[in-house]
Every structure is written in C-alpha cells, then in structure tokens.
Amino acid sequence: MPIVVITGLPASGKSTRARQLRDHFVERGRKVHLISENEAVPKALFGKNSHAGDSQKEKVVRSDLKSEASRHLNKEDLVILDAGNYIKGYRYELYCMTKASRTTQCTLFCCISQEQAWTFNVQRTAVDELPGVSESAVKEDKPVENSNVPYTRDTFDALCMRYEEPQSNNRWDSPLVVALPEDTLDVEAIYKSLYETQPLPPNQSTQNPPLGATNYLFELDNIMQSIIKEILGAVKIKAFGQLRIPGSSSPVKVATSMNALQLNRLRQKFITSTCRASQTAPTPLEQVPQLFVQFINANTIGC
C-alpha cells in the first residue's frame, strides 16, 4: 500500500492537492483510495470546529483515519491520506504502519503562510453544524463532507500554534515533497518515491508477533511437561542412568537428586532462554526435546 500523507496548516490546499494526485494516478492506471478528514469528521457526527477543539474527538477521528488506511493494505493500490496530520507523533505512527506493511510512503507538505491560509479560510461559506443526511445525499449516495466549512478565528489560531511542520531529515517525513499554493504539483517526484524505491525495511518494533505465539508456548510447555513426567517416572522406580526420550537423539541422565521442583525450575529457565534467543524465529517444536534434554544434562550437575 504506497501511501501519501498530506500535511499542512488549515486551509492550505490539502484537499485540492489530494484530488490532483488522485486524478493523476487514476490516469496512470492505479487504483486510488482517497481518505479524507473532511468526510471522517461528519461521519463521526462531529462539527468541524467542535472536533478541532476537543482532544477526545480528535483522537476518535485520527483512529478512524488510520484504521481506514490500514484496511486498504496491498502492494499496488495507492492510499492518499488527506488530513491535518498536525502532530509529528501521529505521522510517526503512520510511518510505522507503512514499515509494517513493507511498502513505500511519501509526505506532501502544503506549505503556506498563516496569513494566506486565513484568507483562503474566510472564503469558505458553508455552515458548521452537526451533519444530517439530506434526501439528495441519500439519492446520490454521496458522503457528507465539510471542506467548505470555515474555521473560527480561535480554532484556526489554535491549530496553527500546535502544528509541527515536517522535516526532511526526519525518517517518518521522508521523502518530503513541498508544494506552495502557486506551484505545479511535482507528481513525477511523488510517483518515483512510491513506485521506484525499495519498501521501508521492517524492524522488530513494527512487526506483528506470529499469530500462533500463544499456541506455540502452549505446545512448547506440553513437550517439556511430558519429558519431565517421564524423568520423574524413572526416578520413582529408581531407574537411574540414561533414559531415552522420544524426539531426542541424546539420552537424559536420570540422577537420584532429581525432583519435580528442580525440573520445573529448569523448565522455566529453558522457556525464558528459548524466547530470548528466538524472538523473530521461534525454535521448531521438533527440536525442543533434543534441546531440553541437553539443557537438563548441562544444568543438573551440582543442583
């Protein structure tokens, strides 16, 4: 899922640039998912200004936008995220999502002065009210959107004050394309950054744990419990010496000092050491009997 994260001050032309990008990539035969804050806010039944002035409402909308972007994960289609993206921490979350998906990302910064952005803002004429569903919207199956609703002066100033501009030296903002209002959008630079570069390499913090992690530990523990049961059975009948364990080519050395408490402590230590050594590639279960027997033999001397 190549993704373009659009960021900028309020009324900086983000939605205009988003539509330009969508049209360009559709013409080039790409499937495009345009995800817009202008639609997400009314969909959540929030007014534009009340949403911007309430941190809890903002969290709801940011979560909705991120979830929708995540739903369109694939290697070919393009996602355009048209939102304020004012906080660099949120842009970092999107960057981590991109890394986890092993795809590419580009940040488009709509650069504009605060004075010019305010001029564009006051040219908007729609009324800011909680969205309703009109008969025409139902008939035409159109989503409700608030792009023509102006911000109040207080809301506008507050959003500008806490806006954190993207920086090209931040890995989560790179590659960064800057567009002034009078510029022709450099769509070729964006295309190359998305489709002619290597995907972001995943790391441990952005990789999902294996889906079977819980089952793996359960099966791992069952194997060790079974081995311990056989050893304790041999101790009970005083069959000391070497004991063959299914799945292990090495025999376990059964000693007179072995007991359930000691063996279960070794089991816990083995689980801990195994998990540390194989965080990204769990030890195959068929190798566990051999490894656990060797672990017992190495740790029972002097116990």
C-alpha positions in Angstrom: 0.0 0.0 0.0 2.0 3.0 -1.2 0.7 5.9 0.8 0.9 9.7 0.5 0.5 11.5 3.8 -0.7 15.1 3.2 0.0 17.7 5.9 -0.3 21.4 6.2 -1.9 24.3 8.0 -5.7 24.6 7.9 -7.0 25.9 4.6 -3.6 25.3 3.0 -5.0 23.4 0.0 -4.5 19.9 1.1 -7.8 18.6 -0.3 -7.1 20.3 -3.7 -3.7 18.6 -3.9 -5.3 15.3 -2.8 -7.7 15.4 -5.7 -5.0 16.4 -8.1 -2.9 13.3 -7.0 -5.9 11.0 -7.2 -6.8 12.1 -10.8 -3.1 11.8 -11.9 -2.7 8.3 -10.5 -6.1 7.1 -11.8 -5.0 8.3 -15.3 -1.9 6.2 -14.9 -4.0 3.1 -14.2 -3.6 2.9 -10.4 -6.4 2.2 -8.0 -6.6 5.0 -5.5 -8.2 5.2 -2.1 -8.7 8.9 -1.1 -9.2 9.0 2.7 -10.3 12.4 3.8 -10.7 14.1 7.2 -13.4 16.2 5.6 -15.5 13.1 5.4 -14.4 11.4 8.6 -15.4 14.3 10.9 -19.1 14.4 9.7 -19.2 10.6 9.6 -18.3 10.7 13.3 -21.2 13.2 13.8 -18.8 16.0 14.9 -18.9 19.6 13.8 -15.8 20.9 12.2 -14.8 23.4 14.9 -16.1 21.4 17.8 -14.0 18.5 16.6 -10.8 20.6 16.3 -11.3 22.0 19.8 -11.8 18.7 21.6 -8.8 16.3 22.0 -11.0 13.3 22.6 -12.9 13.9 19.3 -9.6 14.4 17.5 -8.4 11.0 18.8 -11.5 9.3 17.6 -11.1 10.8 14.1 -7.4 10.1 13.9 -8.0 6.5 14.9 -10.8 6.2 12.2 -8.5 7.6 9.5 -5.6 5.3 10.5 -7.9 2.2 10.6 -9.4 3.0 7.2 -5.9 3.4 5.7 -4.8 0.1 7.2 -7.8 -1.7 5.7 -6.6 -0.9 2.2 -3.2 -2.5 2.7 -1.7 -4.0 -0.5 1.4 -3.5 -2.6 -0.1 -1.8 -5.7 -3.1 0.5 -4.8 -2.4 4.0 -3.6 -3.7 5.5 -0.4 -3.9 9.3 -0.1 -4.5 10.4 3.4 -5.9 13.9 3.3 -5.9 15.2 6.8 -4.3 17.9 9.0 -1.7 15.5 10.4 -0.6 18.3 12.7 1.3 16.2 15.2 4.6 14.6 14.3 3.8 11.7 16.7 0.8 10.8 14.6 2.9 11.0 11.4 5.4 8.6 13.1 2.5 6.2 13.8 1.7 6.2 10.1 5.3 5.7 9.2 5.4 2.6 11.5 2.3 1.3 9.8 4.0 1.7 6.4 7.1 -0.2 7.6 5.0 -3.0 9.0 3.2 -3.3 5.6 6.6 -3.3 3.8 5.6 -0.7 1.3 6.6 2.9 0.4 5.5 6.3 1.7 5.8 9.9 0.7 4.9 13.1 2.7 3.4 16.0 0.8 3.7 19.3 2.7 1.3 22.1 1.6 3.5 25.0 2.6 1.7 28.3 3.1 1.9 31.4 5.3 -0.6 31.6 8.1 -1.9 34.9 6.8 -2.6 33.4 3.3 -4.2 30.3 4.8 -6.6 32.6 6.8 -7.5 34.4 3.6 -8.4 31.1 2.0 -10.3 30.0 5.1 -12.6 33.1 5.2 -13.6 32.4 1.6 -15.4 29.3 2.7 -19.1 29.8 3.1 -20.8 26.6 4.4 -22.4 26.5 7.8 -20.7 24.5 10.5 -23.3 22.2 12.1 -23.7 18.7 13.1 -24.2 16.7 9.9 -27.5 15.4 8.8 -28.4 13.2 5.9 -30.2 15.1 3.3 -32.6 13.5 0.8 -30.3 14.4 -2.1 -27.3 12.8 -0.4 -29.2 9.6 0.0 -30.4 9.6 -3.6 -26.9 10.3 -5.0 -25.1 8.1 -2.4 -22.7 10.9 -1.6 -20.7 11.0 1.7 -21.2 14.1 3.8 -18.1 16.3 3.8 -17.2 19.7 5.3 -14.4 21.0 3.1 -16.2 24.3 2.5 -16.8 25.0 6.2 -14.5 27.7 7.6 -12.7 27.5 10.9 -13.4 30.1 13.5 -10.6 32.5 14.3 -9.9 30.9 17.7 -9.8 27.4 16.3 -7.7 28.4 13.3 -5.1 30.1 15.5 -5.0 27.1 17.9 -4.4 24.6 15.1 -1.7 26.8 13.6 0.0 27.2 17.0 0.4 23.5 17.6 1.2 22.5 14.1 4.5 20.7 13.8 6.0 21.1 10.3 7.5 18.1 8.6 11.3 18.0 8.3 13.1 16.1 5.5 15.7 14.8 8.0 13.0 13.0 10.0 12.8 9.5 8.6 9.0 9.5 9.2 8.6 12.6 7.0 10.9 11.4 4.2 10.8 11.6 1.3 9.3 15.0 1.6 7.7 16.9 -1.3 6.9 20.6 -0.6 4.2 22.4 -2.6 3.5 26.1 -2.4 0.0 27.3 -3.4 1.3 28.7 -6.7 3.3 25.6 -7.6 2.5 22.9 -10.1 2.5 19.7 -8.1 5.5 17.5 -8.8 3.6 14.3 -9.4 6.7 12.6 -11.0 8.7 13.0 -7.9 5.9 11.5 -5.8 5.4 8.6 -8.3 9.1 7.7 -8.2 9.2 7.9 -4.4 6.3 5.4 -4.2 6.9 3.0 -7.1 10.6 3.2 -7.9 12.1 2.9 -4.5 12.6 0.0 -2.1 9.9 -0.5 0.6 10.8 0.6 4.1 12.6 -2.2 5.9 10.6 -3.7 8.9 12.2 -3.9 12.3 11.2 -5.7 15.5 9.1 -2.8 16.7 6.9 -2.7 13.6 6.5 -6.4 13.0 3.4 -8.2 14.3 4.1 -11.2 16.5 3.3 -14.6 15.0 -0.4 -15.4 15.0 0.4 -18.7 16.7 2.6 -17.3 19.5 0.2 -18.4 22.3 -0.3 -21.8 20.8 3.4 -22.2 20.3 4.2 -21.6 24.0 1.4 -24.0 25.0 2.8 -26.7 22.8 6.3 -26.0 23.9 5.3 -26.3 27.6 3.4 -29.6 26.9 6.5 -31.2 25.3 8.6 -30.3 28.3 6.0 -31.4 30.8 5.9 -34.7 29.0 9.6 -35.1 29.3 9.6 -34.2 33.0 6.9 -36.7 33.6 9.0 -39.5 32.0 12.0 -38.5 34.1 10.0 -38.4 37.4 8.6 -41.8 36.5 12.1 -43.2 36.1 13.1 -41.7 39.4 10.1 -43.2 41.1 11.1 -46.7 40.1 14.8 -45.9 40.7 15.7 -46.4 37.0 18.8 -44.2 37.3 21.2 -43.7 34.4 20.4 -42.9 30.8 16.8 -42.6 29.7 15.8 -42.4 26.1 13.3 -39.5 25.3 11.1 -39.6 22.2 12.3 -36.9 19.7 15.8 -36.7 21.2 18.9 -38.5 20.0 20.6 -37.8 23.3 19.5 -39.6 26.4 18.8 -37.7 29.6 20.9 -38.6 32.6 18.5 -39.5 35.4 20.1 -38.8 38.8 18.9 -39.6 42.4 18.8 -35.9 43.2 16.2 -35.1 40.5 12.8 -34.0 41.8 9.7 -32.2 40.4 10.7 -28.8 41.9 14.2 -28.9 40.4 12.9 -30.0 36.9 10.2 -27.4 36.8 12.7 -24.7 37.6 14.8 -25.9 34.7 11.7 -25.8 32.5 11.1 -22.2 33.4 14.7 -21.3 32.7 14.5 -23.1 29.3 11.4 -21.3 28.3 13.0 -17.9 29.1 16.2 -18.6 27.3 14.4 -20.0 24.3 12.1 -16.9 24.0 15.0 -14.5 24.2 17.1 -16.4 21.6 14.2 -16.7 19.1 12.1 -13.6 19.2 11.7 -13.4 15.4 12.1 -17.1 14.6 10.8 -19.5 17.3 12.7 -22.7 17.8 11.0 -25.5 15.7 8.9 -27.7 18.1 10.5 -30.9 16.7 13.9 -29.7 18.0 12.6 -29.0 21.5 13.0 -32.5 23.0 16.7 -32.7 22.0 17.4 -29.1 23.2 15.6 -29.6 26.5 17.4 -32.9 27.2 20.7 -31.2 26.6 19.7 -28.3 28.9 18.8 -30.7 31.7 22.0 -32.6 31.4 24.0 -29.4 31.5 22.2 -27.9 34.5 21.7 -30.9 36.8 25.3 -31.3 37.9 25.7 -29.8 41.3 22.0 -29.0 41.7 
